Amino acid sequence: MSKKAKEQAEPSTTETIDWVQAAADAAADKKAAELVILDLREIASFTEYFLICSGSNQRQVQAIADAVEERLRKEKKRPLHIEGHNAAEWILLDYGDFIVHVFSATSRKFYDLERLWRDAKRIDATAQQTPQA
């Protein structure tokens, strides 16, 4: 694949963070708790960003994941892989350049991805959700 073709096939970092923010907005619309975006570009090679959030019960965890998937589908972005939807303890939506993790509160504490990836830069997931004066 030529360099030009590769650049056209891969999204820009700006486009990727816009998708991550759209996912965060969709999760927030479903009252997701503790939204965190981790910038992994300097410390991982398999993805650029994690969006991590929590739901208070199985139905909310599933509703958050469904809302994220639906919102991004409208943006013409589809997940490469989804895991954990039926159990709804930890739903993972893999979009390649970013991964959305929707946890139950118990699973989030147990797996503690924020601690595991503590060297990642944190991005304010609510920055674009509040209107500016």
Secondary structure, DSSP 8 states (H G I E B T S, - for coil): --HHHHHHHS--HHHHHHHHHHHHHHHHHTT-EEEEEEE-TTT-SS-SEEEEEEESSHHHHHHHHHHHHHHHHHTT---SEEE-TTT-SEEEEE-SSEEEEEEEHHHHHHH-HHHHTTTSEEE-TTTTTS---
